[in-house]
């Protein structure tokens, strides 16, 4: 869902007052030291972190793991220790597996993903205590998203056919058919799993059309009812960006309202039907939730308190609180800055781009930037999440093509 470089100007009839920060900058705080996570593969990347710091991701070696089936990569879990280090734990892979992928972690530390065999992919849960993974759906299926204690299972359509299904599997064993809320299922090519905010809140996408007429419509599902969001991804026109959904069903979005040819940033609060409102963007600029900047499909752009973060097309970071936009300008030696993640108590992760193209992450708190120190010899690849417990998870890359997860305890 990448945002194209050419965007339509956006005009809001009523623009809420905006505050410009960044000149002069406040005194910098001491840098936060990084913790570089290990993995056997050249490319070892993190995809999710729990509130208490359990990290999950993938590690791909140049050669198959000894005694394991040949595969490009395998799932890992990193457990935080009392001394600030992390213990790398290879998640168990069945002997007949040809592939295994982890997509997220619950608050308790259980991992969700899928295991593939000759028969196809199967949605899988790895228990907190370790040991063999458990299949939670029939083949073919995958875990498309992981919530606080829930898994969103995606079933693809049969080959050369339309359809498929989405099912929410809750911690108590109950299940809900999420896709049942979408009308005209005969025109749905596939359902795209999104995020899970709790036992009754899910976001997903509906893929329809063909060729250049293909579209992806973001939806939210709350307590058995569903509704589409105003924006859509349409080939050659624009792409939609959607935040993770909150427990109460609140979700933020940016993208094109195709019928009106307008690019907007907005928020849908509460259940279904939600209360939809556009967020202010200065005339002549566009706003984005950060999908286009770091390739994260569901960026950490919305907090439970309603704060929305992203960036503006002129290179400024954007923070919307209570409907009021705060603009954070680049500082000396920077060409752009964006808000990549948001946490509690007004904390935001900024990523600044220097004139030489390098990127530096910061924790912004009370108007003060605190540098998130990068490991020596590594460059920032992406920011995954900022937890309410103050953990920042990201990935860094090396000149040799290596990738490693990195954690900052703020």
N, C-alpha and C positions, 0 to 999 in steps of 0.2 A: 504494500500500500504506500509506495513512495510518492511524495508530492512532486509534481513536475516543476521545472525551473520557471516556466512561463505561467504566471498567475494573473487572474483578473483582479483589477482594483476593487476594493471593498469600501462602500460608503455606508455609514450608520447615521440615521436621521438624528438620533440622540446619542451623543458620545459622553460617557461618564468621564469625569476628570481623571487624568493620568498623572502620576508622579514620576519624575526622572531622577534616577540615582546614578552615582558613579563619578561625580566630579564635585569636590575633590574626594578621593577615596578615604575611607576610615582607616585607622591604623590596623595593619594586618595582624592576625593572631598567629601563634606558633603552628607550624605545619603538623599534620597528623601523619604518623608513620604508617607505611603500608605493611600488610601481611600477604606475602605471595604464596598462593596455594600450589601444591605439587601434584604431578600426575605423570604417568609413564609415557604418554604420547607427546609428540611434538606439538600437537594442537590439543590443548586442554582448556575447555571453556565452561563457565558457569552460566546457568539459566535461571536460578531462583535461590532465595534465601528465606529461612523462617525467622520469626521475630526473635528467637533465641540464638540465631546465628548458624543453624545447620544449612549448609550449602549443597546444592546438587548441580551436576553438569555432566559433560562427556569428556573422555580422553581417548584420542586416537593415536595408536603407535604406528611406526613404519612397518613392523612385522606383527603377525598375530600373537596374542598373549599366549604364553606357554600353557598347554593343556586346555586352551579355550578354542571354540570354533572360530574360523577365520572371519573377521568382520572389520569394518573400517574404524569403529570406535566402540567403546563400552561405557555404561553409566557408572558414575562415581558419586559418592556422598562424602562431604568433609565435615567432621564433627569438631566443634570448638572445645578446646581444653582450658583448664583454669589458668594456665600461664600465657594465654593469648595465642598459642599455636593451634593448628588444626590437624586432626588425624584423617588421612585419606583412607576411605573405605571403598573398595571395589564392590559394587552391587552384584549379587549372584546372578549368573546367566546360565540358563539351562543348556545341557550338552548339545541339544539338537537345534539351538538357536543360530540363525544366520545374521541377525541384527538385534540390537537392544538399544532403546532410546529412553532417556528420562526427560520429562517435560516440566516438572515442578515438585514442590515439597509442601506438605501440610504443616500446620503450626506445631504439631507434635514431632515432626521429623520424618514421617513416612513419605516415600517417593512414589510418583506416578508416572507412567509412560507406557511403553509397549515392548513386547518381545515378538520378533518375527522368526518363523520357521518355514519349512517348505510348504506348509499348509496356508500360510499367510500371517498377518500381524494380529496380535491379541492384546487388548487393553490389560495393563498389569499394574499391580501395586506391590512395592517393596516395603515390608514391615519395618517399624522403628527399631525393632530388636535385631535386625539383620536376618540372614537366612534366605530361603528360597522365595522367589516372587510368587504372587498369587494372581491368577487370571480372574478378572472381574466381569468379563463379557465374552460373548461368542466370537469366533473368528469369521470374518475379518473385523477388527476394531482397533482403535487406538485411544489413549488418554490424551485429549486435546488440551485440557487445562486442569489445574489443581487449585482447590480452594483451601480455606482454613482447616476443614476436615471432610472435604468432598472431592469427587473426581467427575469431570465431564467427559463422557465417552462418545467418541465420534465413530459412526459406522458409515463407510463409504458406499456409494451406489454400486450396483453390479457393473461389470465392464460394459462400456458402450450404452449405458442406460443413465437416466436421471434419478435423483432421489437421495437415498441415504437417511441417516437419523442421528439425533443427538439425545443422549440420556444422562441425566444427573444422578450420580450414585452418592447417597448421603452416608454419613458415618454410622447411622443406626440401621443401615441395610435397605432403607426405603429408596425407591427410584421414581423419577419423573421423566416423562417424554417431553423434552423441551421443544422439539421440532413440530409438535402437534399444534402449536399456536400459529403457524405460518399458513395462510390461505393459498389455494391453488398449488398444491404440492407437485402437480404434474409438470409445472414449468421450472421447478427448482432443479438445477443441475447437481448441486451438492450443498451440504451445510458445512460451515467452517467454524470450528470451535474457537471460542475467544477466551473469556476469563470467568472465574467463579468468585463471588463475593461472600457467599455463605450458603446455608441450606436451601434458600429460596431466591437466589439472585445469580443470574447467568447472563453473559453477553456472548453473541455469536454473529456470524455473517451468513447471508443467503446468496449463493452464487447462481446467477441465472444468465440467460442469453447465450450467444455464440459469437466467436470471432471478435471483430471490433465492436460488436454490440453487447459484449459481455459486461455484466455489472456485479458488484458486491454491495449488498445493502446491509449495514450494521443493524442489529436488533438487540433489544434487551428483554429478558424474561424474568418476571418477579412473581412468585407465589402462584404459578400456573397461568398467568396472563402474559402476553407479549405484545410488543409494538416496535415498529421500525424507527430508527433515528432519522433526522431530516437529511443527512448527507449520504452520498453514494460514491463508490469508486466506479468510474466509467473510463474505458479505454479512450485515449486521445483527448480526454476532457479534464480529468483530475482524479485524485485519490482521496479516500477518507482515512482519517486517523482517529482511533478510539482509545480512551483510557481504560484501565481495569475497572470493573463495576464494583461499587461499594455494597455493603451488606444490606442497606435499605433500598438498593436499586438505583442510586444516583450514579450517573456516568457522564463524562465529558467527551466532546468530539470536536473535530475540525474537518473541513472539507467543503465540497461543492454541493449547494442545493441546486441540482441539475435543472429543475423546472424554472428556477429564477436566475440561473447563471450567476450565482453569488457564492463567494467563498467566505465561510463563517467559522467562528469558534463559538461553541455553545455548551450548555449543560442541561441534562434532563434529570430533574430532582425527584426522588421518591419512587413510588411503585408504578403500576400501569393502570390508568394513564399517568405519565409523569408530567411534571410542570417544566416545560421547555422554555429556555430563555437564551438569547444570544449574549455573548460577552463582548465588551467594547474593544474595538481595534481602531487605531488612529486612521483617519481618512487617507487614502492613497497607499496604505500598507495592508498586508495580510498577516494573519496569525496562524500558528501551527502548534500542535501538541508534542512535536518532536519525532514523529515517525520519519519524516523526510531527512532528518539530520543524522540519525544513528541507526537507521534500519530496524529499530525495534517496532514490532507490529502493534503491541499494546503497551506503550510507554508508561512509566510510573509518573503520570501527569495529574493525578487527582488524589487529594487526601480526604479522609472521612469528615473533616471540618468544612469541606467545600472549596478549599483552595485548589486552583487549577494553574498549571505551569506549562511553559513552552517557549516560543520565541517569535519575534516579528521579522518580516522580510527585509528590514533595514539592518539586521545584525544585532538587535537588542534582545535580551532575555525578557520574557513576559511572565508576570505573576498576577493572577486575578484573585483577590480576596473580597468576599462580600460584594461582588460585582464591580469592584474598583480595580483598574489596571495600574500596576507598578511596572515601570520600564527600567531595566538595569542595563546601562550603556557599557560598551567596551571601555577598558582603561588603556593607559599608554602602552603601546606595543602590541595591542590586540586589534584584530579586524572584526571579530564578532564574539558574542557570548550568548549562550542559551541555557535555559533552565531544564535540566535533564531528569530530575527526580524531586519529590516533595515528601516531607515528613511532618511530624507533630511539632507544636510550639513554633511554627513559622519557619522551620528549617527547610532549605532548598539546596540541592546540588547544582552548581553552575559548571559549565564547561566553556572555557575561553579558548579561542583560536588565535594564536600569535601570527605575526606577519610572516614567519617562516613556515607556517602551516601546522606547527605542532599544537597539541591540545593540552590544557592544564585544567584539572578539576579543582573545584573549591566547594567548601561548605559555607553557605551564606546564612548568617544568623544575626538578627538585630542590625542589619545593614553592614555587617563586618564580614569580609571574606577570610576564610581560614583555608590555606592551601592543603589539598590532599596530596601528599608527596608521592611521586611515582617511583617505583623501584628502579634502581640504577640500570640503565641500558634498555629500559622498556618504555614503550609509548602507549598512551591511552587508546584503547580500541572502542569501548562503549561503557556506559553506566547502566547497570541493570536495575538497581533499586536502592532506596533509602528507607530503612525500617524505622518504626516509631521508637525502637530501642537504641537508635543511633548508629546502626551498622550500615555502611555504604558498600555495596557489592558492585564490582566492575570486572572488566577483562582488559588485559594489556597484551601488546604484541611486540615481538623482537624483530631485529633486522633479518634473522634467518628464517622468518615465517612462523616462529613459535608463538603460541598463545597460552596465557596463563590467567586464572582467576586471581583477583586481588580484593582484599578486604581492608576497609578502614574503620576502626572503632572510634567514633567521634564522641 
